[in-house]
Amino acid sequence: MLQIAVCGKPNVGKSSFFNSATASTVEMANYPFTTIDANKAVAHVIKDCPCKELGVTCNPHNSICIDGKRLLPIELIDVAGLVPGAHEGKGLGNKFLDDLMQAKVFINVIDASGSTDLEGNPVDPGSHDPLDDLEFLENEIVMWMYGILSKNWVRLVRKVGAEHLDISKVLFDQLSGTGIAIEDIIEAKRGIEPDYNKWEEEDLIELTRNILHIAKPMMIIANKADLPTSEENIKRIKEKYPNVIPTSAESEIALVRASEAGLISYVSGEDHFEILKADELNANQIKALEYIQTNILDKYGSTGVQDALNYGIFDLLDRIVVYPVQDEHKYTDQKGNVLPDGFLVPKGSTPKQLAYIVHTDIGDKFMHAVDARSHMRVASDYELKDGDIISIVTRG
């Protein structure tokens, strides 16, 4: 599964975001990937399932379909809180950064209300500038990566020259285990001095920052968006940074719990809920629900939690959902399951690449593919589209 890391300094609502994003799996205890370990759990991104369009009842295997919405699993990693100096090992810095680099996307949770200082200590709301948190987090990650790249740098440069090695490959080897591809390094190098023999410290730091932006895109979760001091801060953050999503993780948790108790009808990501059992809600509960509707759902369109997950996968990682089947007429696999699997694949993928994603043997035996909607054979270089249903034809 694709991994997203939930990171940030202590006391910003990081754990609340993690819990709210994975809360919907609690009622699905028989789902095979529900809880992985103490700091990893499954969340879902959501797309319209083709079942309603086709008028069929699907039998999902690797995902879930609820009323025509396909929930596709991703893995969230809740890493240790970051404090200044983490790249030097302060706090749980080394553990934080080791865990963080396993993910494809970073969710940087900040306290938009400004009620925690740089180390996560409570302060008066509005007295801390959350913009400081953004600059410090990226700098910690960059300096940690720089420390890896710069280790034995002089010796490495001599080796590259003496053995006529590719500098990109050497950098890639230095960063092994971080999930960074050599293509990311090649692209990142384009923005700096081409002659690596002339690289100074600032060049290597700039290269590191470029690699981070390309290989590990980051979104900003402006949490505690319902508090009075948050609105102006969120405007300022959006003016300076892209990929900013206002959220209220506590509101999401409250709505999910009320929904699970049957008190309200609520679907994560929507801008409203319906009270089902008003007589079972006390005055404080009704007041809390009204507060969430007015200060979060009406103002921002959702609690932001589901929006963040979808944005990370579909926008930052540029993934689409494709449904491989065996029978293009019935949209089934070999066991008769309708639309059994939804796969999150990179935009621009081809049917043969999809075949390898499904299984290596299927990729090795790939002959051609058929668009199940049109029943037409598609070209080998056909670029898969979001929502495609593809029958993979193999030899033997």
N, C-alpha and C positions, 0 to 999 in steps of 0.2 A: 504493500500500500504506500501511496505517497505520504510523506511526513511533513507536518507543519510544526515548527517549534514556537511555543508560547513563552515569551521572555520579557524581561523588564526588571526594574529594581523592586525591592520588597514593598509590600503594602499598597500596591497600586490596583489590586483586584485581579491579579494574574490568575490565581487559583480559582477565583469566582468565574472568570472567563472560561477557564479550562473545564470547570464543573458544569457551567451552563451549556457549553458547546457539546458536551458528551451526555447531558442529562437525558436526552431523548432515547438513548440506548438502554436505559435502566429497565424500561418496561419490556424490552425484548431480550430477556435473559437467555433464551435459547439460541440467540444469534452467535455464531462461532467465534467472532472476534471482539466481543463486547469489552472485556477488560484484559489488558495485556500484562501490566504490572503496576506498581504503585504510582509511577509518574508517566505512564503511557495509557492511552485509552482511544477508543474509536469514536469519531464524530462522522458526520455525513455532509456531503454537498448534495444539492437538490437540483434536478432537472425535470422537465415534463417527460413522462414516459410515453412511448409511442402507443401504448395499449389502448388509450381512449380514442386516438385518431383512427386506429385500425379496427376498433370494435371487438377487441379480444381480451380475455382474462389472462394476465401473465403469471408465470410461476418463477419468480426471481430465485436465483441460486446464490450469487455473490453480492447481492444488494437487496433492497427492500422497496416495494411499491405500495404507497398509501394513497388511495383515491387519485390515481393517475400521476402521482409525483414519485419519481425514482430517487431513492436515497442511496448514494454511492459512498462506500466507506473510505475514509482517510484516517491516518493515525496522527493524533496530537501528542506532542512531547511537552510536558510541563517541566521546564528546567529550573534549576536553582536560581534564586534571586541574585541579581548582579549589583555589585557595589563598586564605587570608584577604585581603580587599582586591580580589578579582577584579572587583567592580563598579566599582572605580576604575581598572581596567586592569592590576592587578598579575598577574604570571605570564602565563598565556595567557587571562586573564579575559574580554576582549572576544570573542575567538574562541569560547571556551567558551560564553558566554551567547548569542551569535548562533546557534551550532549547536543549542544546547539548545532554543531556543524554536520550532524547526521541528517538534518532536515533540508528540504528543498526551498521552503519559504519561511521567513521569520515574521511572527506576529509580535510587534513591539507594543506591549500594553503600558500605557502611561496614565497617570492620574490627572485627567483634564481639569479637575477642580483646583489643583495647586495646593492640596492639603497634606502633602508629604514632601519632605526635603530630599536632597540628592541621594541620601542613604536610606530613604524609606521611613524616616521617623515622622510621626504625626506633627503637623504644624497647623496654624490657623488657615482655614480655607482661603485661597487666593493669595497667600503670602509667598508661595513658591512658584517660579515660572516653569511650567512643564516643557517649554522649549529647551531648557538646559538638559533635561533628561534625554531628549532625542540625540543631541550632539554627543553626549557622554557615552551612550550605549554603542553607537556606531564606532566611535573612537576606540572603545575597549576591544571590540571585535577586530577592527583593523590592526590595532597594535599587537594583538595576540597573533594574528596571521603574519604580520610583519616579522615578529620574533621568530616564527618558523622559517620564513623565507630567508631571513638575513643570517641565520645560523650557519657559520662556516662559509659565508658568502665569498670571501676572497679566494678560498681554496676551490670553491665550486666554479668560479669564473675561470681560474687557471685550468681546471680540468676540462671545461667546455672548449677553451682554445686549443689545448694540447691534444685532445681526442676528437676534435671537430664534431662536438655534440650539438644537438638542437637545444637552445636555451629554454624553449617552451617545454620540452620534455623534461629537462632538469628541474624546472620550477614545478611541473606537474608531480614529479617524484617527491619533491620536498613537501608537497601538500597532500601526499597520499593519505587516505583515510578521512578526508574532509568532504568527500562527495563532489569535488570540483573537477570538471572535465577539462581535458587539454584544449578543447575548442574554446572554452571560456577564457583560458589564459591567452590564447592567440588573439582573441578579440580584444581583451583588456590591454594588450601590449600596443595596440594601434594608437592609443592616446598618449603615449609617452616617447621619450628619446629612443630612436630605433637602435642605437649602438649601446648594447648592454655594458660594454667596457667603460662607458661614461656615466653609468648610473650612480647617483649619489643617494644618500639616505632618503631624501625627499622624493626621488624618482621611484624608489622601491615602495615607499608608503603610498604614493599615488597609484602605482600598479596594483598594490594590494586592495586599495579602495575600489578601483575599477573592477577587479575580479569579484569582490564581494557584491557589488551592485548587479553584475551580470549573472553570477552563479547562484546567489542567494538573495533574491529580491525580498524587500521588506515592506510590510504595510504597518501603518500606525493605528493602533486601537486607542482612541481617545475615550477612555473609560470614565465612569461616574458622570456621564453626560447629563444626568438629570439634576445635578446639584447647581445651585444658582451661579456659582463662580465659574462654571465650565463653559457656558455659551460663548463668551468673549474670547476665552483661550482657544476654543476650537476654531473660531474664525481666524485667529492669528496663526495657528498651526497650519491650517489649510492654505493660507497665503504663502507660506514658506516651503511646505512639503507636499509631494503628491501622495496618493494612496492612503488618505486619512479617512477613517470610518468612526463616527461617534457611536459609542455603545454604552449600555447599562447592563452589565452582566447580572447584577443583583435583580434587576427587573425581569430579565429572562428566566432566572431561576424561580422567581415568585410566580410567573405566569405558567411555567411548565409544571410546577408543583400543584398549582390550582387546577390545571387541566387534568393532571393525573388523578387528582382527587374527585374529578367529575363536577367541579364547581363552575368551571368555565369551559368554553370551547376555544382552543387556541392552536394555531399552527406556527411553528417557529419561522420567523422571517416576514410575517404578515404585520399589517399596520393596525390591527384591531383584534378584539376578542369578544366573545358573547357570554354573558353571565347566564348560567343554566339553572343554578340553585340559589337564588338570591336569599331565600329564607334561611339558608344554612350559613350565610356570611354575616359576621358581626359588623358593627359600625366601623371599626378600625380597618378591617379587611376591605370593605367597600371603599373607604377613603384611600387606602393604598392602591387599589386597582384604578380608581379615578386619577390618582396622581401619576401613575405609569402611563395611562392613556393620554393625559394632557401634556406631560413633560417629556415623554419619550416618543410614544407612537405617533401622536399628532405632529410633534415638532420634527422628528427625524425619519419617520416612515417605518421604523421597526426598532427593536432593541439593538440592532447592529450585529448581533452575534452570528446569525446565519449568513448575513450579508458578507461578513468578514471571511468566513470559510469559503463561500462561493467565489468571492473576488480573488482570494489567494490561488485557487485552483484554476478557475476559468479565465481569469484576466492576467494575473502575474505569471502563472505557469503556462498559460495559453493552451489549456487542455479542452478536448471535446469528448463527448460520450458516443461510443459506437457499440452496436449490438450484433455480435457474430451469431449466426444460426447455421444449422445444417440444411433444413428444408426451407427454401425461400418462399414457398407457397403457404405453409402453415406457420412460419416464423418460429420453428421449433429446433431443439437439439435432437440428438439421436435417441433420446429417451422420451421425446414428446413434450418436453417442457417448453412453454411459450415464452419467448424473449427472456431466456434464463440468465444471461449475463450482460452487464453493462460495463464497458471498459473505458477508463479515462486515458486517452491517448493524446500525444502531442498533435496540435494542429499541423496539417501537412503530411501526416502519416499516410502510407499507401496500404492497400489490402494485404500485400505480402508482409509488411511490417506488423500489421495487425495479427496475421497468422502466427508470427513468432511470439507476439505478446501472449496470445492464447496458450501456445505450447510449442516448444522447440521442434517436436516431431511434425506438427502441422505446418510449421514454417518450412521445414526441410522438404516436405512432400507437396508443397503448394503448387498448384497448376494455374488456376485463375479464380476470379471472384464474380459473384452476381449480386446486383442491387435487388434486394428482396421486394422493394416497392414497385419497381418497373419491370422486374424479372429479366432485366437486360444484363449481359456480361459487361463488366467495366474494364477499362484499360489497366495494365499493370502499373502505370504511373499515375493512376487516378488518385486525386487527393480526397481523402475521406472527409465527409461533412458531418457536422454535429447532428446526432440523431439518426445517422445512417444505420440501416439493418443490412448486414452483409453476409451472404452465404459463401463460405470458403470451400472451394473444390480442390481435393487432393488426389494424388495418384496412389494406386495400390489399395 
